[in-house]
Amino acid sequence: MSTKPSHGAVIGGGLAGMLTARALRRHLDRVTVIDRDELPDGPEPRKGVPQARHAHLLWSGGARIVESLLPGTVERLRAAGAHRIGVQSDMVNMSPYGWQRRFPETQFLIAVGRPLLDWTVRDQVLADPAITVLARTEVHELRGTEGHLDGLSVRGLDSGAVTELDAELVVDAGGRGSRLRQWVAPLGVPEPEEDVVDSGITYSTRIYHAPERAAARFPMVSVYADYRAGEPGRSGLILPIENGRWIVTLSGTRGGEPPTDEAGFTAFAESLRHPLVGQVLATAEPAGPVRGSRSTANRRIHYDRLDRWPDNLIVLGDALAAFNPIYGHGMSSAARAVAVLDRTLRRHRGTPGLAVTAMRAIAAAIDDPWILAASQDVFYPDCRVEAKDPRLSEDLHSRQDFSERVGTVGLSDPVVSAASAGVTTLAAPVASLQSPAVLNALRTGPAQPPLSDPPLTDEEWALLR
């Protein structure tokens, strides 16, 4: 029997990659993380995560998984200034269907700058000396066959030197820029199917210093587009983060893109379905330039459907399925996939078909966020759809009729609101919306009349003065 230490390789040192390394270390003796960047020794932005400058939501479904892998993470983030926002209690939200009443919290989200979140996770993961990073390094090729990988070779970006790594398990968590399809093609792995739903949404983000009295206590503010309106979707979000700041992200689908100049940014915020975002920003002080982003299409690659696949190669995170960031599901979906990988290794490590088992379970775990995002984006003008998923064609309108009923009744019914919050935060499956209690509430209809104004209290308005 071999006494050689077991080793896993993780491609990508972002949030998904670090959580994966932590999970693999529960089952393997050593883990190596490979990343093209020099990972910063602190909460700093880096080139490999350009979207880090925009607002990010770590929903409770994902936060609980992160906490299970790295106990104390939420407390550490809170100590560094992150906000714990109750859903719906600490939110002033105009959904596509109207203003949401602020019911008592049933779920939550962690509001924090992405660099601080990444650093907090990375610092804890790399405290384990058996987890190491090969920085400024890229994958050169995968070594093995369509049935099994022996490992991979990597190339130093500065030296050009190629090094071979043996690995019992290889996980691609390399994000939207993953080149996995090119890497597996020489091994005889066929081209996978891919579904794309691209509404053309772009983002503009700016950091603000919140008014001093509002920095610690002002709620999250969001005004979302009505996807049913037949016009480009224009939305805005004010998210409180660490150091008394607000991160403000404006977004627009194809034909309604937000500007990246200061005057245009302000005018766009004021011109949303309701001017609340612009009104609140008028009380804050800009703390940096406006920054834009365009890497936003919903894209899902169906590696899980291939009939030939190496039995020790797994892909997760944005390399497998990437979502329109407006829904905030990317990080929590990656955490769900890592939790599935951890369970699969615990139950099936060393058995034939490990990767296929894991990939199919991961595909099931990310299906809810996929359909939540894709089935709404398809309604925007000029959305480009290249997908075989029947839920995005023949089943679409019946699904949307139900979603509209849930969204409308949930504005003022606590039962439906709580169920919807569970789904939105990836803490409960979409199927939970079919529970008897929810269906009964949907039949009964809204418990209270719709709100005509944003549900800010007088005390909250006063914090802005």
N, C-alpha and C positions, 0 to 999 in steps of 0.2 A: 504494500500500500504506500502511495506517495506521501511524503512528509513535506513537500514543497508548499510554502505558504500560498494561500489562495489570493488572487488579485483581480480587481475590477477596474475598468477604465471608463471614465465619464467624459464625454465630449461637451464642453461648455461649462463655464464657471459662474453663470448667472444664478438667479434664485432657484430655478428648476435643477440646475446641475449640482448646486450645493446641497439641496435637499436630497437629491438622488445619492450623492456621495455619503451622506449621513445614513440613509437607508441601507445602502450596500455594505457599509461598515458593520452593520448588525449581523451580517452573514459571512463576510469575507475578512481575511487578515489584513489586506492592504487595499487602498483605493487611490488611484491617480486621476486627477482632474486636469484636462487639457484645455487651454484657452489661448486665443490669439492676443489677448491684451495682457499688459502688466497689471494685475489686480491691485487697486489702490489700498494702501494701509490705513483706511479710514473711510468715512461716508462721503466719498467723492464720485462725481459722474465719471463714466468711462466710455470710450468710443464704441465698444461692443454692445452697449445698451443705450442707443440713442433715444429711445422712448422714455428713458428714465427722467427726462426733464418735464414730462407731462404728468397729470394727475393719475394716481394709482389707488385702487381700492383693494384691500385685503379683506374680503368678506368673511363672516364668521365660519362658514363651512371650510374655508381654507385655513383660517387662523387656528382653528382647533387641531387641524392636522399638523401644522407647523409646531404647535405647542406640544403635541404628542411626540414628535421627533426631537424637539429641542425644548424641553421644559424650562419655563421662565422667560421665553422669548417675548411674550406679550408684555410682561411686567418690565422687562428691560427696555422695550420700545417706549412704553409709557413713561418710564423714568427719564428717557432721552427727549421727551416732549411730544411723542405721538399722541393722537387723540383717539379715544374709544367712543364711537358714535352709535347710539342706539337707533335701531330701525323699528319704528318710524319716529320715535320720541325726539331725537336730536336732528331731525332732517326737515327742511322746508323744501318740498319737492313738487314741481309741476310735471306730472307724467304726461304721456300722450293724451290721457283722458281727462286731465284736470288737476286741481290742487288736492294733494293727499292730506287727509286728517292725521294729526300727530298722536296716534294711539300709543299706549305704553309699549316699551321695548319688548320684542320677542326674539330678535336677532341683533347682530351688531356688525360694525366694520371697524377696521383699524385704519386711520388716516395718517399717513406718514410719507415723507419724501422717499422716493424709490432708492436713492443712494444710501440713506440711513437703514432702510429695511434690508437691502442686500448686505450691507456691512455687518449688521447685527447678526444675521444668519451666518454669513461667511466666517466671522470671527469665532463663533461657537463651533462651527464644523471643523475649522482648521486648528482648533485647540487640540484635536486628536492627532498625535504625531504619526499615526498610521494612514492619515489622509494627507496627500501631498499634491502640490500644484506644479504643473509644467506650464509656466507663463511664456508669452511671446512664442507660442508653439502651435502648429496646425497639424491636422491629420494629413499624412502623405498618401496612405492607402490602407485598406483593411486586408489582413492576411487570412486566407482560409478558402473555403468553398461555399457554395450556396447552402450547404447543410450545416457547416460549423466553422466558426472563426477560431484561429489560433491566437489572434491578437491584432495588433495594428502597428504601423510604422508612422512616426511623427517627424516633422521637420522644424528645426528652430528658425524662426523668422529672421533673426539677426545673423546667426552663423551659417545657416543653410545645411547644417549637419542633420542627417537622417538617423533616427534611432528606432530600434524595434522594441516593442513592449508585448510580452505575453499577457493574456488576460483570459480568465475564466468567463467573464461577462463584460460586454461592451454596451454602454448606454449612450445614445445620442440625445443630448439635451442642448443642442447647439442653436436653437431658436429659428426664427424665420429664414435666416441665411444658411441653414443646414444644406450640405452637399451630399447627403446620404444617398440619394438616388444615383449620383455619379459614382460614389464609392462602391456600391453593391453591384452595379452593372457588370464590371469585369468578373464577378464571381458567378455570373449566370442567373442572378435574381431578375425576374421580369419587371417591367415598368408598372408601377401601381396606378390605380385609378386615383383621380384627384377631383374634388368638388371645390368650386370657387364661387363665392358670392361677394361681389365687389361694388359697394355703393359709391365708391370714389371719395369716401369721407377723408377729410384732412383736419389737422389739429393746429391750433395756435395756443400757446401757453405763456403766461407771465406770472412771476412771483410778486406778491404784495406784502408789505408790512400791514398787519391788521391794526385797526384802532386799538389803543392800549387796553381799554376796558373790554373790548370784544375778543381779544386774542385767545383767552382761555375758555370762553363760555358761549360764543356765538355758534349757532347751528350750521351744519352743512347746507348749502343752497344749490339747487339745481333746477334748471328749466329745460325740459326736453322737447324735442320736435314731436309733432303729431304725424306719424308715418302715413296716416290715412288721407292727408291733406292734398296729395297729388302735386307736391312741390318739394324742392330740396329741403332736407332736414337740417335745421340749424339749432344748436343746443349750447348750453353753457353750464359750468359747474364751478362753485367756489368750495374748496376743500381746505379746512384748517389743518396745518401741519406743524412741525416742531419750530421752535424759536420764534413764536408769535407771528408766524407768517400764514398767508393764504396762497395756495397754488390754484390758479384760475385757468381752466382749460375751456376754450371755445371750439366747437366743431361744426362742420357742414359737409353734407354729401355733395355729390357731383352737381355743379352749378350753383352751389351755395357756400363755397369755401370761405373760411374766415381769413381776413388779411393778417399780415405779419408786421405791419407798421403800427406805431403807437396810436395814432388817431383812428385808423381803421379798426383796430382791436376794440377801442372804447365804443365806437359807433356800432359795431357788430353786437357787442354785449347789450347795448341799450335797445337794439332793434329786434330782440328775440320775441317769442310769443307773449311774454310779459317782461317789462323792463327791470324786474327786481335785481337781476345780476348787475346791470349797469348802475342801478341806484346804490347798491351796497358798495360797489367798487369806487364810487365817487367819494366815499369816506376813507379810503385806504390809500397808502403811499406805494407807488411802484418801487420794486427792489431789484429790477433787472430788465433785460430786453425781452421782446416777444420772440418766441422760438416756435418753428413750425415742424410738422411731421406728416408724411404721406404713406407710411407703411402700415396700412390699416385693413386690408381685405380679409374677409373670412376665408380661410383656406384649410381644407382637411385632406390629408393624404392617407389612403386606405391600405397601408402596409399589412393590416390585419387580415385582408382578404386574399393575399397572395398564397398560391399553393406551394411555393418554394421560398424558404426563408431560413437563414442560419439560426440554429437552436439556442444561440447565446447572444443574440443581438436584439436590443430593445430600443425603441424610440419613444420619446414623450415630450411634453411641453409644446412650444410653438413649432418645433420641428415636425410634429405630428399633426397638430391642429392649432391654428392661430385664429383669433377672433377680433372683430371690430372692438377696439379698446373702450368704446363708450359704455359698454356693459360691465366693464371691470372684472371679467371672468378669467382672464388669462392666468394670473398667479394662483388663484384658487383651483382652477382646473389642473394646473401643473401639480399642485399639492395632492389633489385627488389621485392623479396618475402615480405619483410616488408612493402613496399609501397602498395602491393596488400592487405595485411592484414589490413592496415590502411584504405584503401578505402572500403573494405568489411565491416568493423566495422561501418564506417560512414553511409553506406547505409542499412545494414542488421542487426545491433546489435539488439538482442531481438527477432529475427524472427526464425522460425524453419529451421533447416538445415544450420545454419550459417557456421559451420566448413566445411561441404561438399562444400558449395559455395566457401569458401576461399581456400580450398585445391585444387579444380579444377582450380581456377584462378591462384594459385601459380604454379601448374604444367604447365600451359600454359606459365607462365612468365619465367620459367627455361628451357623450351624446346629448345630454340635456343642455349644457351651455352652447353646444353647436347649434341645435335647433332653435333655442331661444334667440340667438343673435341672427342667424341666417334667415329665419322665417319672418323677421321684422324688416330686415334690410332690403329684402327683395321688392318691397312696396315703393321704395324711393325711385323717382324718375331716373332713367338711364342707368339703373343698377345692372351690372354685367353678371349674368348667371351662367355658369358652366357646371352643372351638377345633375347627377342622375337620381338624387334622393327624391322619392315620390312625395315626401312631405313638403317639398318646395314647388310642387306643380299641382297635381290633381287633388292632393289632400290639403292644399294651402288655405283655401278660403274657409273651409269648415273649421280648421284649427284656429284661424284668426277670429272667426265669430266667437268661439269660446274664449279666446284670449281677451277679446274686447269686453266680453261680459265680465270676466274676472277683474280686468283692469278698472272698469267703470264701477262695479259694485264695491270693489276693494277700497276705493277712495274713502268710503264712509261706513263700511262694515268691518268690525274688528276681526271677525272670524276669517273672512276672505283676505283681509289685509295681512293677517298673521301667516296664513297659508302661502300667500304670494311672496311674503318676505322670506319664508323658508326656501322657496324655489330660487328666488333672486340671489340669495346669499350662498347658494349651493349647499345648504344645510339639509335640504329635503328634496326628494325627486319630483319631477314634473307631475308624475302620477298622483302625488298627494293632493293635487287640486281636484281629483275625482272622489275625494272622501265624502261620506254621507253628510257630514256637517257643512262642508263647503258647498256641495250641490244643493243642499236645503237653503243655505243663505243666498245662493245665486237665484233660486226660484223665488224666494221672498223679495229680493231686490234690495236696493240701498236702504240702510237703516236710518240715514240722516240725509238732508238735502245737500247738494254739492256746494263747495265753498266758492265764493266769487273773488276772494282776495287771498293773498299768501298768508298762511297761518303763523305769522310772527306775533309774539306777545308784545305788549307795550314796553315791558322791561327789556326785551331784546332790541327793539327799535332804539331805546334809550342808550344802549351800549354803543351805538354808532355815532352818538353826538359828542 
